[in-house]
Amino acid sequence: MPTHSGRMRVTFPRLVDHQRAYAIVERDDGVVYQMYGSTAGPELPHDIRHLIVERELRVSDGIWGTVAAGTVYQSMHHLSGRRPPHAAERSAQFKRAQRDRIRRAELLANLVEEIALLDEPTTAGIMRLAQAKLSAIPMTEPGNNPADVVALPPPEVLAAAARALQVEAARWARLRVGEELQYEWPYLAPGSSASRAASRALRAIPGQRQGDAGRRSPRGR
C-alpha cells in the first residue's frame, strides 16, 4: 500500500448555483475523499479561502494541513482508495491535539478575508482589523499580547495573502458551470524536483468524475 507523504491534490468544481458545493481531495497514497462545503455560487468558496490563506501564510497545522496529515472531518466522505489501518482513531486524536492550532488558522483566514475587502490595506488599517479580531482571544495571564500568542504575521505578509485571495476570487468568478480550480498541497514551485515528484504521484490517482462525486449523499461537519 502506498505511503501518504502529506501531498494531495484538491479540486473545486464550479457547480450550478445553490447546489451543495464540494471539493475532491486526492492524496498521493491513492485515498480520495469528497469534502462538502457551503452552497455553490459565484463567491469564492470558504474552503478555497482557507487553502489560499494557509498556503500564503505557511500555516501547516490549519484545516488543510491537518487534512494532509490524515485528519478526516465529518464533512468528508470516502470515495476510493485503501485507508491505512486505524486511520479513524489517529484522525480523532489529531483533531483533539490540534484544536487550538485550527482555531488560529480560522482567525487568520477571517482576518485576511477582511483585509482583502479594504480599498487600500495600509499597515495601520491592517493592525486595527487585527486588534479587533484578537480582542476575542481569552488571555490566561494579564499583560499577554494576543498578537504574540497567535504568532501574528507582519502586516505586509497579511496584505500579500489578501492579494492572493483577491486573485483566486477573480479566477473563481470567471469560471463557468462545469469548470474547476485545482490546487496542490503543499504548494511547490513549478519545475522543482519536489513538484515533479508530487505530480507523478498524483497522476497515478484515478480521476473522479463530477457526476460520480455528485451522487454521494452530503454529510454535515
Contacts in CASP RR format, 6 or more apart in sequence:
PFRMAT RR
TARGET T0000
AUTHOR 0000-0000-0000
METHOD contacts of the structure
MODEL  1
MPTHSGRMRVTFPRLVDHQRAYAIVERDDGVVYQMYGSTAGPELPHDIRH
LIVERELRVSDGIWGTVAAGTVYQSMHHLSGRRPPHAAERSAQFKRAQRD
RIRRAELLANLVEEIALLDEPTTAGIMRLAQAKLSAIPMTEPGNNPADVV
ALPPPEVLAAAARALQVEAARWARLRVGEELQYEWPYLAPGSSASRAASR
ALRAIPGQRQGDAGRRSPRGR
1 29 0 8 1.000
1 82 0 8 1.000
1 84 0 8 1.000
2 28 0 8 1.000
2 29 0 8 1.000
2 30 0 8 1.000
2 201 0 8 1.000
3 29 0 8 1.000
4 27 0 8 1.000
4 28 0 8 1.000
4 29 0 8 1.000
4 31 0 8 1.000
4 70 0 8 1.000
4 84 0 8 1.000
5 28 0 8 1.000
5 29 0 8 1.000
5 201 0 8 1.000
6 27 0 8 1.000
6 28 0 8 1.000
6 68 0 8 1.000
6 69 0 8 1.000
6 70 0 8 1.000
6 185 0 8 1.000
6 186 0 8 1.000
7 27 0 8 1.000
7 28 0 8 1.000
7 68 0 8 1.000
7 184 0 8 1.000
7 185 0 8 1.000
7 186 0 8 1.000
7 198 0 8 1.000
7 201 0 8 1.000
7 202 0 8 1.000
8 25 0 8 1.000
8 26 0 8 1.000
8 27 0 8 1.000
8 28 0 8 1.000
8 67 0 8 1.000
8 68 0 8 1.000
8 184 0 8 1.000
8 185 0 8 1.000
8 202 0 8 1.000
9 25 0 8 1.000
9 26 0 8 1.000
9 182 0 8 1.000
9 183 0 8 1.000
9 184 0 8 1.000
9 185 0 8 1.000
9 202 0 8 1.000
9 205 0 8 1.000
10 23 0 8 1.000
10 24 0 8 1.000
10 25 0 8 1.000
10 26 0 8 1.000
10 51 0 8 1.000
10 64 0 8 1.000
10 182 0 8 1.000
10 183 0 8 1.000
10 184 0 8 1.000
10 185 0 8 1.000
11 23 0 8 1.000
11 24 0 8 1.000
11 26 0 8 1.000
11 180 0 8 1.000
11 181 0 8 1.000
11 182 0 8 1.000
11 183 0 8 1.000
11 208 0 8 1.000
12 21 0 8 1.000
12 23 0 8 1.000
12 45 0 8 1.000
12 47 0 8 1.000
12 48 0 8 1.000
12 172 0 8 1.000
12 180 0 8 1.000
12 181 0 8 1.000
12 182 0 8 1.000
12 183 0 8 1.000
13 22 0 8 1.000
13 24 0 8 1.000
13 178 0 8 1.000
13 179 0 8 1.000
13 180 0 8 1.000
13 210 0 8 1.000
14 40 0 8 1.000
14 41 0 8 1.000
14 172 0 8 1.000
14 175 0 8 1.000
14 176 0 8 1.000
14 177 0 8 1.000
14 178 0 8 1.000
14 179 0 8 1.000
14 180 0 8 1.000
14 181 0 8 1.000
15 21 0 8 1.000
15 22 0 8 1.000
15 40 0 8 1.000
15 41 0 8 1.000
15 177 0 8 1.000
15 178 0 8 1.000
16 40 0 8 1.000
16 177 0 8 1.000
17 39 0 8 1.000
17 40 0 8 1.000
17 41 0 8 1.000
17 42 0 8 1.000
18 39 0 8 1.000
18 40 0 8 1.000
18 41 0 8 1.000
19 39 0 8 1.000
19 40 0 8 1.000
20 36 0 8 1.000
20 37 0 8 1.000
20 39 0 8 1.000
20 40 0 8 1.000
20 218 0 8 1.000
21 36 0 8 1.000
21 37 0 8 1.000
21 38 0 8 1.000
21 39 0 8 1.000
21 40 0 8 1.000
21 41 0 8 1.000
21 45 0 8 1.000
22 34 0 8 1.000
22 35 0 8 1.000
22 36 0 8 1.000
22 37 0 8 1.000
22 213 0 8 1.000
22 214 0 8 1.000
22 218 0 8 1.000
23 34 0 8 1.000
23 35 0 8 1.000
23 37 0 8 1.000
23 45 0 8 1.000
23 47 0 8 1.000
24 32 0 8 1.000
24 33 0 8 1.000
24 34 0 8 1.000
24 35 0 8 1.000
24 79 0 8 1.000
24 208 0 8 1.000
24 213 0 8 1.000
25 32 0 8 1.000
25 33 0 8 1.000
25 34 0 8 1.000
25 35 0 8 1.000
25 67 0 8 1.000
25 76 0 8 1.000
26 32 0 8 1.000
26 202 0 8 1.000
26 205 0 8 1.000
26 207 0 8 1.000
26 208 0 8 1.000
27 68 0 8 1.000
27 70 0 8 1.000
27 205 0 8 1.000
28 198 0 8 1.000
28 201 0 8 1.000
28 202 0 8 1.000
28 205 0 8 1.000
29 81 0 8 1.000
29 84 0 8 1.000
30 80 0 8 1.000
30 81 0 8 1.000
30 82 0 8 1.000
30 204 0 8 1.000
30 205 0 8 1.000
31 78 0 8 1.000
31 80 0 8 1.000
31 81 0 8 1.000
31 82 0 8 1.000
31 83 0 8 1.000
32 78 0 8 1.000
32 79 0 8 1.000
32 80 0 8 1.000
32 81 0 8 1.000
32 205 0 8 1.000
32 206 0 8 1.000
32 207 0 8 1.000
32 208 0 8 1.000
33 72 0 8 1.000
33 76 0 8 1.000
33 77 0 8 1.000
33 78 0 8 1.000
33 79 0 8 1.000
34 76 0 8 1.000
34 77 0 8 1.000
34 79 0 8 1.000
34 208 0 8 1.000
34 213 0 8 1.000
34 214 0 8 1.000
34 216 0 8 1.000
35 47 0 8 1.000
35 67 0 8 1.000
35 73 0 8 1.000
35 75 0 8 1.000
35 76 0 8 1.000
35 77 0 8 1.000
36 75 0 8 1.000
36 76 0 8 1.000
36 77 0 8 1.000
36 218 0 8 1.000
36 219 0 8 1.000
36 220 0 8 1.000
36 221 0 8 1.000
37 45 0 8 1.000
37 46 0 8 1.000
37 47 0 8 1.000
37 75 0 8 1.000
38 45 0 8 1.000
38 46 0 8 1.000
42 172 0 8 1.000
42 173 0 8 1.000
43 169 0 8 1.000
43 172 0 8 1.000
44 165 0 8 1.000
44 168 0 8 1.000
44 169 0 8 1.000
44 172 0 8 1.000
44 173 0 8 1.000
45 172 0 8 1.000
47 63 0 8 1.000
48 168 0 8 1.000
48 172 0 8 1.000
48 181 0 8 1.000
48 183 0 8 1.000
49 109 0 8 1.000
49 112 0 8 1.000
49 113 0 8 1.000
49 165 0 8 1.000
50 62 0 8 1.000
50 63 0 8 1.000
50 64 0 8 1.000
50 105 0 8 1.000
50 106 0 8 1.000
50 109 0 8 1.000
51 63 0 8 1.000
51 64 0 8 1.000
51 183 0 8 1.000
51 185 0 8 1.000
52 161 0 8 1.000
52 164 0 8 1.000
52 165 0 8 1.000
52 168 0 8 1.000
53 59 0 8 1.000
53 105 0 8 1.000
53 108 0 8 1.000
53 109 0 8 1.000
53 112 0 8 1.000
53 113 0 8 1.000
53 161 0 8 1.000
53 165 0 8 1.000
54 60 0 8 1.000
54 62 0 8 1.000
54 63 0 8 1.000
54 64 0 8 1.000
54 65 0 8 1.000
54 105 0 8 1.000
54 108 0 8 1.000
54 109 0 8 1.000
55 64 0 8 1.000
55 164 0 8 1.000
55 183 0 8 1.000
55 185 0 8 1.000
55 186 0 8 1.000
55 187 0 8 1.000
56 112 0 8 1.000
56 157 0 8 1.000
56 160 0 8 1.000
56 161 0 8 1.000
56 164 0 8 1.000
56 165 0 8 1.000
57 108 0 8 1.000
57 112 0 8 1.000
57 153 0 8 1.000
57 157 0 8 1.000
57 158 0 8 1.000
57 161 0 8 1.000
59 65 0 8 1.000
59 104 0 8 1.000
59 105 0 8 1.000
59 108 0 8 1.000
60 186 0 8 1.000
61 98 0 8 1.000
61 101 0 8 1.000
61 102 0 8 1.000
61 105 0 8 1.000
62 98 0 8 1.000
62 101 0 8 1.000
62 102 0 8 1.000
62 104 0 8 1.000
62 105 0 8 1.000
63 102 0 8 1.000
63 105 0 8 1.000
63 106 0 8 1.000
64 185 0 8 1.000
65 185 0 8 1.000
66 94 0 8 1.000
66 95 0 8 1.000
66 98 0 8 1.000
66 102 0 8 1.000
67 73 0 8 1.000
67 76 0 8 1.000
68 185 0 8 1.000
68 186 0 8 1.000
69 94 0 8 1.000
70 87 0 8 1.000
70 90 0 8 1.000
70 91 0 8 1.000
70 94 0 8 1.000
71 91 0 8 1.000
71 94 0 8 1.000
71 95 0 8 1.000
71 98 0 8 1.000
72 78 0 8 1.000
72 87 0 8 1.000
72 88 0 8 1.000
72 91 0 8 1.000
73 95 0 8 1.000
73 221 0 8 1.000
74 219 0 8 1.000
74 220 0 8 1.000
74 221 0 8 1.000
75 219 0 8 1.000
75 220 0 8 1.000
75 221 0 8 1.000
76 219 0 8 1.000
77 216 0 8 1.000
77 217 0 8 1.000
77 219 0 8 1.000
79 208 0 8 1.000
79 212 0 8 1.000
79 213 0 8 1.000
79 216 0 8 1.000
80 206 0 8 1.000
80 208 0 8 1.000
84 90 0 8 1.000
95 102 0 8 1.000
104 150 0 8 1.000
104 151 0 8 1.000
107 133 0 8 1.000
107 134 0 8 1.000
107 137 0 8 1.000
107 150 0 8 1.000
108 150 0 8 1.000
108 153 0 8 1.000
110 133 0 8 1.000
111 129 0 8 1.000
111 130 0 8 1.000
111 133 0 8 1.000
111 158 0 8 1.000
112 158 0 8 1.000
112 161 0 8 1.000
112 162 0 8 1.000
112 165 0 8 1.000
113 162 0 8 1.000
113 165 0 8 1.000
114 129 0 8 1.000
114 133 0 8 1.000
115 121 0 8 1.000
115 126 0 8 1.000
115 129 0 8 1.000
115 158 0 8 1.000
115 159 0 8 1.000
115 161 0 8 1.000
115 162 0 8 1.000
116 162 0 8 1.000
116 163 0 8 1.000
116 165 0 8 1.000
116 166 0 8 1.000
116 169 0 8 1.000
118 125 0 8 1.000
118 126 0 8 1.000
118 129 0 8 1.000
118 162 0 8 1.000
121 159 0 8 1.000
121 162 0 8 1.000
123 155 0 8 1.000
123 156 0 8 1.000
126 155 0 8 1.000
126 158 0 8 1.000
126 159 0 8 1.000
127 155 0 8 1.000
130 147 0 8 1.000
130 152 0 8 1.000
130 155 0 8 1.000
130 158 0 8 1.000
134 146 0 8 1.000
134 147 0 8 1.000
134 150 0 8 1.000
134 152 0 8 1.000
135 146 0 8 1.000
137 146 0 8 1.000
137 149 0 8 1.000
137 150 0 8 1.000
139 146 0 8 1.000
139 149 0 8 1.000
146 152 0 8 1.000
153 161 0 8 1.000
168 181 0 8 1.000
171 181 0 8 1.000
172 181 0 8 1.000
175 181 0 8 1.000
178 210 0 8 1.000
184 195 0 8 1.000
184 198 0 8 1.000
184 199 0 8 1.000
184 202 0 8 1.000
188 194 0 8 1.000
188 195 0 8 1.000
188 198 0 8 1.000
189 195 0 8 1.000
END
